Amino acid sequence: MTISLLESQNIDELAGVLYDMLPGSGNPRLSFPTVAQSLGLAGYWVGGSKRPAIVTLLTATFERERHRFCPLIEGVIRQSLSWRAGRRAPLTRDEIDDINRILGRLGYKVPGLHDADFLANLERRSRAADGQRVNDPARLAALKQGLTAISALAPQPRGFAFEKFLNELFDVYALAPRGSFRLKGEQIDGSFQHDGHTYLLEAKWQNDRVARAELALLNETVTSKATWSRGLLVSYSGFSADGIAAFESGRPTALIAMDGLDLYEVLDRGFALPDVLRAKARRAAETNKCFVPVRLLF
């Protein structure tokens, strides 16, 4: 049975939630392929890159063997309880709530995932989206103050301080930031993970607004990597209107963008960074606009 675009969208979102539940390989007892094999779905686990493999497993099961779709989800969670506990990162109530919400949109309900005793025993983390750590007002206030202080620095130390600020901001929301690294001469300011995607990060604190050429360069870098890679370009001074318009009229975008006001509003107005990234990614998918200010999204 062919699935609709909306169903595909929900399955892709479900794959993002399930991504950290189990490894894709390397564990003969607790992994996505062992769950698939236990349910007679081994043929739908294609291996290779983890997220596309999860999407393929979910999609094939949903299309061809819908009676096994809920047992598949329950099997992943059952094994994940043990695997995640061993990693000292137990499943949270928020993750199960996300799964139940998506399953509901697909027309399913797994009774065990709604069991009151089961849910009561799960830790609840204060977060607006996957990966967000417990809200720490003091740390967020320090980041807000630090963002203002960076503007008083000289250009070179200002750039390093800005990268450090972003790294800490992403760490607050448990987005697994990674510092600067080089790939065959290409300078990438870092990377982080969100919704099962790896984002390549480029950060700029300069007086001039970023123009089309710099947007196009990062877009080309991202599209030359794995298909699930995305890019985030952060320009404190913002972007030229002509540059944004020219970039959007060219090839499809694989990146989203933020300016200094976006960062300030995240910290000042209490928006969760994962929510902001998700809203920007969705608007980019709908309109090909890589930069839509936070104030227009919320």
C-alpha positions in Angstrom: 0.0 0.0 0.0 1.5 3.3 -1.0 1.8 5.8 1.8 0.8 9.4 1.6 3.2 12.4 1.9 1.8 13.2 5.3 2.4 9.6 6.5 6.0 9.8 5.1 6.5 13.0 7.0 5.3 11.5 10.3 7.5 8.4 9.7 10.5 10.6 9.1 9.8 12.4 12.4 9.4 9.1 14.2 12.7 8.0 12.9 14.3 11.1 14.4 12.8 10.3 17.8 13.9 6.6 17.6 17.4 7.4 16.4 19.0 7.4 19.8 17.0 4.5 21.1 19.4 1.7 19.9 22.6 1.3 17.8 22.3 0.5 14.2 25.0 -2.2 14.3 27.8 -3.5 16.5 25.6 -5.0 19.2 24.4 -8.6 18.5 21.8 -8.4 21.3 20.4 -4.9 21.4 20.1 -3.1 18.1 17.6 -2.1 15.4 18.5 -5.1 13.2 18.0 -7.5 16.1 14.5 -6.1 16.7 13.7 -6.4 13.0 14.9 -10.0 12.9 12.9 -11.0 16.0 9.7 -9.8 14.2 10.5 -11.3 10.8 11.4 -7.9 9.3 15.1 -8.5 8.8 14.7 -8.0 5.1 13.6 -4.4 5.7 16.8 -3.5 7.5 19.1 -2.3 4.8 22.1 -1.3 7.0 24.5 1.4 6.1 23.8 4.9 7.4 21.6 4.6 10.5 18.9 7.2 10.0 18.1 6.3 6.4 18.0 2.6 7.5 15.5 3.4 10.2 13.3 5.3 7.8 13.4 2.4 5.4 12.6 -0.1 8.1 9.6 1.9 9.3 8.4 2.8 5.8 8.6 -0.8 4.5 6.8 -2.2 7.6 4.1 0.5 7.4 3.5 -0.1 3.7 3.6 -3.9 3.6 3.0 -5.3 7.1 1.1 -2.8 9.1 0.1 -5.4 11.7 3.7 -5.5 12.7 4.3 -1.8 12.8 3.3 -1.3 16.5 5.1 -4.4 17.6 8.2 -3.0 15.9 8.0 0.3 17.8 7.3 -1.6 21.1 10.2 -3.9 20.4 12.6 -1.0 19.9 11.5 0.6 23.1 11.7 -2.7 25.0 15.3 -3.2 24.0 16.1 0.5 24.4 15.1 0.4 28.1 18.1 -1.9 28.8 20.5 -0.4 26.3 20.0 3.2 27.4 20.1 2.3 31.1 23.5 0.7 30.4 24.7 4.0 28.9 23.4 6.0 31.9 20.9 7.8 29.6 17.6 6.2 30.5 14.5 6.7 28.3 12.5 9.8 29.3 8.8 10.4 29.5 9.2 13.1 26.9 10.5 10.7 24.3 7.6 8.3 24.9 5.2 11.2 24.7 6.7 12.2 21.4 6.3 8.6 20.1 2.7 8.4 21.2 1.9 11.7 19.6 3.4 10.7 16.2 1.7 7.2 16.4 -1.6 8.9 17.0 -1.2 10.9 13.9 -0.6 7.7 12.0 -3.7 6.1 13.5 -2.1 3.9 16.0 -2.0 3.5 19.8 0.3 1.1 21.6 -1.5 0.3 24.9 1.8 -0.4 26.8 3.1 3.0 25.9 0.1 4.6 27.6 0.3 2.5 30.8 0.2 4.9 33.7 2.7 2.9 35.9 5.1 2.6 33.0 5.0 6.3 32.3 5.2 7.2 36.0 8.5 5.4 36.3 10.1 7.4 33.5 12.2 10.5 34.2 10.7 13.7 32.7 13.2 16.2 31.4 12.1 19.8 31.1 12.5 20.3 27.4 10.5 21.5 24.4 12.1 19.1 21.9 14.3 16.1 21.6 17.7 16.5 23.2 17.0 19.6 25.3 18.5 19.5 28.7 16.9 20.6 31.9 16.3 24.4 31.7 19.0 26.2 33.6 18.0 29.9 34.0 21.4 30.9 35.5 23.3 29.4 32.6 21.1 30.9 30.0 21.3 34.3 31.7 25.1 34.0 31.7 25.0 33.2 28.0 22.8 36.2 27.3 25.3 38.4 29.2 28.2 36.8 27.4 26.7 37.5 24.0 26.5 41.2 24.8 30.1 41.2 26.1 31.5 39.6 23.0 30.7 42.8 21.0 33.3 44.7 23.0 36.2 42.5 21.9 38.6 43.0 19.1 37.8 41.2 15.8 40.1 38.1 16.2 39.3 37.2 19.8 35.7 38.1 19.1 35.5 35.4 16.5 36.9 32.7 18.8 34.7 33.9 21.6 31.6 33.7 19.3 32.4 30.1 18.4 32.9 29.2 22.0 29.5 30.9 22.9 27.7 28.9 20.2 29.3 25.7 21.3 28.1 26.3 24.9 24.6 27.3 23.7 24.3 24.0 21.8 25.6 22.1 24.8 22.9 23.6 27.0 20.3 22.0 24.8 22.3 18.7 24.5 22.7 19.0 20.7 26.1 17.2 20.8 28.3 20.1 19.6 31.7 19.4 18.1 34.4 22.0 17.9 36.2 23.3 14.8 37.6 20.7 12.4 39.0 20.6 8.9 38.1 18.4 5.9 40.6 18.5 3.1 41.2 22.2 3.3 37.6 23.1 4.1 37.1 25.0 7.3 34.0 24.1 9.1 33.4 25.9 12.4 31.8 22.8 14.0 28.8 20.5 13.9 25.9 19.5 16.1 23.0 17.0 16.0 19.3 17.7 16.0 16.3 15.5 15.0 18.6 12.8 13.7 20.4 15.2 11.3 24.0 16.3 11.5 24.3 20.1 11.0 27.6 21.6 9.8 28.0 25.0 11.5 29.6 28.1 10.2 29.7 31.2 12.5 30.5 34.7 11.5 30.9 37.8 13.6 31.8 40.6 11.1 30.7 44.1 10.3 29.5 43.2 6.8 26.3 41.3 6.3 26.7 37.9 4.7 26.1 37.9 0.9 25.0 35.2 -1.5 28.5 33.8 -2.2 29.0 32.8 1.4 25.6 31.2 1.6 26.2 29.3 -1.6 29.7 28.1 -0.4 28.3 26.5 2.8 25.4 25.1 0.8 27.8 23.5 -1.6 29.9 22.1 1.2 26.8 20.6 2.9 25.4 19.0 -0.3 28.8 17.4 -1.0 28.5 15.4 2.2 26.0 12.7 3.3 22.4 13.3 2.2 21.1 13.7 5.8 23.6 16.6 6.4 22.3 20.1 6.9 24.0 23.4 7.4 23.5 26.3 9.9 25.1 29.6 9.0 25.1 32.1 12.0 25.9 35.7 11.0 25.7 38.1 13.9 25.4 41.1 11.6 22.7 39.4 9.5 22.4 38.9 5.8 22.1 41.2 2.8 18.6 41.3 1.3 19.9 41.0 -2.2 22.1 38.0 -1.2 19.2 36.1 0.4 17.0 36.8 -2.6 19.7 35.6 -5.1 20.5 32.5 -3.0 16.8 31.5 -2.7 16.3 31.8 -6.5 19.1 29.4 -7.2 19.5 25.8 -6.3 17.5 24.3 -3.4 18.8 25.1 0.1 20.4 22.6 2.4 20.9 25.1 5.1 19.2 27.5 7.5 20.4 30.7 8.9 20.3 32.8 12.1 21.4 36.3 12.9 22.4 38.0 16.2 18.8 39.1 16.9 17.7 35.5 16.6 20.2 34.5 19.2 19.3 37.3 21.5 15.6 36.4 21.2 16.3 32.8 22.0 17.9 33.8 25.3 15.8 36.8 26.1 12.3 35.5 25.2 12.9 31.9 26.4 12.5 30.2 23.1 14.0 26.7 23.1 16.8 26.5 20.6 15.6 23.0 19.2 12.2 24.5 18.6 13.8 27.4 16.7 15.9 25.1 14.5 12.9 22.9 13.8 10.7 25.9 12.8 13.4 27.3 10.5 14.0 23.9 8.9 10.3 23.4 8.3 9.9 26.9 6.8 12.9 26.3 4.6 11.4 23.0 3.4 8.1 24.8 2.6 9.5 27.9 1.0 13.2 27.4 0.2 13.9 30.4 2.5 17.0 29.7 4.4 16.6 32.8 6.7 13.3 33.6 8.3 13.8 35.7 11.5 12.7 34.2 14.8 10.2 37.1 15.4 8.3 36.0 12.3 8.2 32.3 13.2 6.9 32.7 16.8 
